[in-house]
Structures are given as C-alpha cells and as structure tokens.
Amino acid sequence: MNKEDFFIKQFDKDSRFIGDDGAVIGNYIYSMDAFFENVHFKKEWMSLDQIARKSMLVNISDAIAMNAKPKYALLSVAIPKSYTKKDLKQLAKGFNDTAKEFGIKVIGGDTISNEKLDISITIISKSKNAKYRNGIKLDDLICFTGELGTCKRDLNILLHGGKISKKSKFIEPKLKADFFYEVSKYVTASMDISDGLFFELERMSKQSNVGFDFFEKIDKNIGCSGEEYELLFSFNKKHKTKIENIAKKHNIKLNIFAKAVKGKFICDCKNHHFE
C-alpha cells in the first residue's frame, strides 16, 4: 500500500488544488516541503547554512517547476536546545542569503524547541501561466534536465561514512529558473524530480492518463535517484528545435527520453517516504 497516496486521499478528495507541486489559487501558488534531520539529512553531512540553503532550494524548485516566481516564505524551524547564538546566526544566514538570491521576502513562521533540527517552509509564488502535471498529450516528447544518479551515489557514500564534494547536487541542488521561465511557453506539463525520475513519471502518468514509450532503457540507479531537483517536462514535438536552442543558450543539458502513448506507467523503485 502506498501510504503517502492513501493519506493524501483523506483530504478533500475532489479538490482541484491537490496533486501538483503547489496549489494554484488565482495567480498565486502555495507550496510547502519539510526538511528534517535524520530523514533528509544528518548534521555531520552539512553545515547549518548549507542545511538552511538546501531547505529553501528544494521549496523554490517546486515554484520553478510550476512556472512561478517565488515572492514570500514562511519558516517553521524546530531548534535543538544545544544550539548557540553562533549556530542560529549560521542557520539564519543560509535562509537569508538564499531568499535574497531569489527575490524572496521571509514574512513570518514559527520556532519551537526540539531534540533535532526540523524545517518546514511554505513558499508563496506568483504565475500568469502555471504549469501542471496533467497536461501531457499523446505523442508529446518527455525530457529531463541535467544528469541523474549522482545524488543516489553521493547519499550512499555518506551513509557509509564517506565524504562527498561540496559541489554535489545532494548538498546544493542546481536550479534552472532562467531556462524554465523562458521555455515554459512550449511546455505542456512539468514537475521537479524530488523522489526520483520513475516516481515522478508515475505521478505524471496518473495525472495525465498516459503511458510512456522509452527510446532506450534507463538504469534504475538513474531512474530511482531522489533528491535530484532537475526539471521533468513534456512538450509538443513541433517545438523540439526551439526548446533545444533555449537549452543551449542557458548551457542546460536536455535529455529527451520518451514520448507519451496510451497506457500507464508504474514505478517499481523503493518508496522513499514510508518503510
């Protein structure tokens, strides 16, 4: 049983707001992600400013994937009693620097005491042309940006006591906002890759009621690698050259790997959310 899907279905089953990276209400998009110690990260893996920065980036990624520009953030932070003023300044620096970089104002939130560091962030974004997961049409081409698989590899290294580069996407996701905002007018459906390519393809398959014909086999180490935060999107094949040219302009690697067909896609990767 997929406990995540089961739990979500308990809330307003007919709601048109549930099922995408964010809830669209008018021109505003509301999204929220949690970033919890010993679930998403371990303290020894990252500095406090890196932890705060990544927690912001994974939330901003949702906005970008829906063709929305983030405007405001609400922070909920559970802080261990052992943290010093120096620790708190370092944590705040990660939030503030990242918010400033993306033009976001932190407008409030909540702080509590806790045994470990837990962060939840709500991002309020704005879009005149939001992109959803349910817009894939038959024969649309499906693609993702960048490289997949390095985050799964680097996580395994960390779990076995090793060290990884500070430039690893597991430490700092590489968002591609400028590229996606420019290419979005040609996009029929989109989302970011947080739980792994195959997980996200199953979600898009359900939302758009399509299956996928892969041009070549994708290894499970690539398809099941989470924490990537690359962009996954579809488009009409007539726009292929335009999209490839925009990708070249922004120095983005584009991987066109499948087309939409009748049917459905089922992911067989291990579920990240519940054991």
C-alpha positions as CSV (number, residue, x, y, z in Angstrom):
1,M,0.0,0.0,0.0
2,N,1.3,3.5,-0.9
3,K,0.7,5.2,2.5
4,E,1.5,8.6,1.1
5,D,-1.2,8.4,-1.6
6,F,-3.7,6.9,0.9
7,F,-3.1,9.6,3.4
8,I,-3.4,12.4,0.8
9,K,-6.7,10.9,-0.4
10,Q,-8.2,11.5,3.1
11,F,-8.3,15.3,2.4
12,D,-10.9,16.8,0.1
13,K,-10.9,14.0,-2.5
14,D,-12.5,16.3,-5.1
15,S,-10.1,19.2,-4.6
16,R,-8.6,20.6,-7.8
17,F,-5.9,22.2,-5.7
18,I,-4.2,18.9,-4.6
19,G,-1.9,16.8,-6.8
20,D,0.8,19.2,-8.1
21,D,4.0,20.7,-6.8
22,G,1.9,23.5,-5.4
23,A,-1.8,24.6,-5.0
24,V,-2.8,27.3,-7.6
25,I,-5.3,29.8,-6.3
26,G,-5.8,32.7,-8.7
27,N,-2.4,33.9,-9.8
28,Y,-0.7,32.6,-6.6
29,I,0.8,29.3,-5.9
30,Y,1.3,27.9,-2.4
31,S,3.8,25.1,-1.8
32,M,5.4,23.5,1.2
33,D,8.2,21.0,1.9
34,A,9.7,19.5,5.1
35,F,13.4,19.1,5.6
36,F,14.0,17.0,8.8
37,E,17.2,15.9,10.5
38,N,17.8,12.1,10.2
39,V,15.2,11.9,7.5
40,H,16.5,14.3,4.8
41,F,20.0,15.0,6.2
42,K,22.4,14.3,9.1
43,K,24.1,17.1,10.9
44,E,27.5,15.7,10.2
45,W,26.9,15.8,6.5
46,M,26.3,19.6,6.1
47,S,27.0,22.9,7.8
48,L,24.0,24.8,9.2
49,D,24.0,27.3,6.4
50,Q,24.1,24.5,3.8
51,I,21.1,22.8,5.6
52,A,19.1,26.1,5.6
53,R,20.1,26.8,1.9
54,K,19.1,23.4,0.7
55,S,15.8,23.5,2.6
56,M,15.0,26.7,0.8
57,L,16.2,25.5,-2.6
58,V,14.0,22.3,-2.6
59,N,11.0,24.5,-1.9
60,I,11.9,27.1,-4.6
61,S,12.3,24.2,-7.0
62,D,8.6,23.4,-6.8
63,A,7.7,27.0,-7.7
64,I,10.1,27.0,-10.7
65,A,8.6,23.7,-12.0
66,M,5.2,25.3,-12.0
67,N,6.5,28.3,-13.9
68,A,6.0,30.5,-10.8
69,K,8.3,33.2,-9.4
70,P,8.6,32.9,-5.6
71,K,7.7,36.0,-3.6
72,Y,7.3,35.2,0.1
73,A,8.4,32.5,2.5
74,L,7.1,31.3,5.9
75,L,9.6,29.4,8.0
76,S,8.8,26.8,10.7
77,V,12.0,25.7,12.5
78,A,12.3,23.3,15.3
79,I,15.7,24.0,17.0
80,P,17.7,21.9,19.5
81,K,18.3,23.5,22.9
82,S,22.0,22.9,22.4
83,Y,22.3,25.4,19.6
84,T,24.3,28.5,20.4
85,K,23.8,32.1,19.1
86,K,26.6,31.4,16.6
87,D,24.7,28.3,15.3
88,L,21.4,30.4,15.0
89,K,23.2,33.1,13.0
90,Q,24.7,30.5,10.7
91,L,21.3,28.9,10.2
92,A,19.6,32.3,9.6
93,K,22.4,33.2,7.1
94,G,21.5,30.2,4.9
95,F,17.9,31.2,4.8
96,N,18.5,34.9,4.3
97,D,21.2,34.6,1.6
98,T,19.1,32.1,-0.4
99,A,15.9,34.2,-0.1
100,K,17.8,37.3,-1.2
101,E,19.2,35.5,-4.2
102,F,15.7,34.6,-5.5
103,G,14.0,37.8,-4.5
104,I,12.0,36.3,-1.7
105,K,10.9,38.0,1.5
106,V,10.6,36.0,4.7
107,I,7.3,37.2,6.2
108,G,7.0,35.0,9.3
109,G,6.6,31.5,10.6
110,D,7.2,29.7,13.9
111,T,10.1,28.4,16.0
112,I,10.0,25.7,18.7
113,S,12.4,23.7,20.8
114,N,13.1,20.2,19.7
115,E,15.6,17.4,20.1
116,K,16.7,17.7,16.4
117,L,16.6,20.3,13.6
118,D,13.4,20.1,11.6
119,I,12.5,22.7,9.0
120,S,9.2,23.3,7.1
121,I,8.9,26.1,4.6
122,T,5.9,27.5,2.8
123,I,6.7,29.4,-0.4
124,I,4.1,31.8,-1.9
125,S,4.7,32.3,-5.6
126,K,3.1,34.1,-8.5
127,S,2.4,33.0,-12.1
128,K,0.3,34.1,-15.0
129,N,0.7,30.7,-16.7
130,A,1.1,28.0,-14.2
131,K,2.2,24.5,-15.4
132,Y,0.6,21.3,-14.1
133,R,1.3,17.6,-14.1
134,N,-1.8,16.8,-16.1
135,G,-1.2,18.5,-19.4
136,I,0.7,15.7,-21.3
137,K,-0.9,14.9,-24.7
138,L,-0.4,11.8,-26.7
139,D,2.8,11.9,-28.8
140,D,4.3,14.7,-26.6
141,L,8.0,14.3,-26.0
142,I,9.2,13.8,-22.4
143,C,12.6,15.1,-21.1
144,F,14.6,16.0,-18.1
145,T,17.4,18.4,-17.5
146,G,20.9,17.7,-16.3
147,E,22.4,14.4,-15.1
148,L,20.6,11.9,-12.8
149,G,22.1,9.4,-10.5
150,T,24.8,11.3,-8.7
151,C,22.6,12.1,-5.7
152,K,21.8,8.4,-5.1
153,R,25.5,7.7,-5.4
154,D,26.6,10.5,-3.0
155,L,23.9,9.6,-0.5
156,N,25.2,6.0,-0.4
157,I,28.8,7.4,0.2
158,L,27.5,9.5,3.1
159,L,25.6,6.6,4.6
160,H,28.7,4.5,4.6
161,G,30.8,7.2,6.4
162,G,32.4,8.7,3.3
163,K,32.8,12.3,2.2
164,I,31.4,14.0,-0.9
165,S,32.2,17.2,-2.8
166,K,30.7,20.4,-1.5
167,K,29.6,20.9,-5.1
168,S,27.4,17.8,-5.0
169,K,23.8,18.3,-6.0
170,F,22.9,16.4,-2.8
171,I,24.4,19.2,-0.8
172,E,23.2,22.0,-3.1
173,P,20.5,21.4,-5.8
174,K,21.3,23.2,-9.1
175,L,18.0,25.0,-10.0
176,K,17.4,26.2,-13.6
177,A,15.0,29.0,-13.2
178,D,16.0,31.2,-16.1
179,F,15.9,28.3,-18.5
180,F,12.5,27.1,-17.5
181,Y,10.8,30.5,-17.4
182,E,11.9,31.0,-21.0
183,V,11.0,27.6,-22.2
184,S,7.7,27.3,-20.3
185,K,5.6,28.7,-23.1
186,Y,6.2,25.5,-25.0
187,V,5.7,23.1,-22.0
188,T,2.5,21.1,-21.7
189,A,3.2,19.6,-18.2
190,S,6.0,19.7,-15.7
191,M,7.3,19.0,-12.2
192,D,10.7,18.7,-10.4
193,I,12.4,15.4,-9.7
194,S,12.5,15.1,-5.9
195,D,11.7,11.4,-5.3
196,G,13.3,10.1,-8.5
197,L,12.5,10.1,-12.2
198,F,10.4,6.9,-12.1
199,F,8.3,8.1,-9.2
200,E,7.6,11.4,-10.9
201,L,6.7,9.6,-14.2
202,E,4.2,7.5,-12.3
203,R,2.6,10.7,-10.9
204,M,2.5,12.4,-14.3
205,S,1.1,9.2,-15.8
206,K,-1.8,9.2,-13.3
207,Q,-2.5,12.9,-13.7
208,S,-2.3,13.0,-17.5
209,N,-3.7,9.5,-18.1
210,V,-0.9,8.5,-20.4
211,G,1.9,5.9,-20.6
212,F,5.5,6.4,-21.9
213,D,7.4,4.8,-24.7
214,F,11.1,5.0,-23.8
215,F,13.6,5.5,-26.6
216,E,16.1,3.4,-24.6
217,K,16.3,1.7,-21.3
218,I,17.0,3.8,-18.2
219,D,19.1,2.2,-15.5
220,K,17.4,2.0,-12.0
221,N,20.3,3.8,-10.4
222,I,19.3,6.8,-12.6
223,G,15.6,6.3,-12.5
224,C,15.3,5.8,-8.8
225,S,17.7,8.5,-7.7
226,G,15.9,11.0,-5.5
227,E,17.0,14.5,-4.3
228,E,17.9,15.5,-7.9
229,Y,15.7,18.5,-8.3
230,E,16.1,18.5,-12.0
231,L,13.1,19.5,-14.2
232,L,10.9,17.0,-15.8
233,F,8.6,18.2,-18.6
234,S,6.7,17.4,-21.7
235,F,6.2,19.3,-25.0
236,N,4.8,19.0,-28.5
237,K,7.4,17.6,-30.9
238,K,7.0,20.6,-33.2
239,H,8.7,22.8,-30.6
240,K,11.7,20.4,-30.2
241,T,14.2,22.7,-32.0
242,K,13.1,25.8,-30.2
243,I,13.5,24.1,-26.8
244,E,16.9,22.6,-27.7
245,N,18.1,26.1,-28.8
246,I,16.9,27.6,-25.4
247,A,18.7,24.8,-23.6
248,K,21.9,25.6,-25.5
249,K,21.5,29.3,-24.7
250,H,21.4,28.5,-21.0
251,N,24.0,25.7,-21.1
252,I,21.5,23.2,-20.0
253,K,21.8,19.5,-20.9
254,L,18.5,18.3,-22.2
255,N,17.6,14.6,-22.2
256,I,14.6,13.7,-24.4
257,F,14.0,10.1,-23.4
258,A,10.4,9.1,-24.2
259,K,7.1,10.0,-25.8
260,A,3.6,9.9,-24.4
261,V,1.4,6.9,-25.5
262,K,-1.8,5.3,-24.4
263,G,-1.4,3.3,-21.2
264,K,0.1,3.9,-17.8
265,F,3.5,3.8,-16.1
266,I,4.1,2.1,-12.8
267,C,7.2,2.8,-10.8
268,D,9.0,-0.1,-9.1
269,C,11.5,1.8,-7.1
270,K,11.6,1.6,-3.3
271,N,9.3,4.2,-1.7
272,H,11.3,7.0,0.0
273,H,8.5,8.2,2.3
274,F,7.4,5.2,4.3
275,E,9.2,1.9,5.1
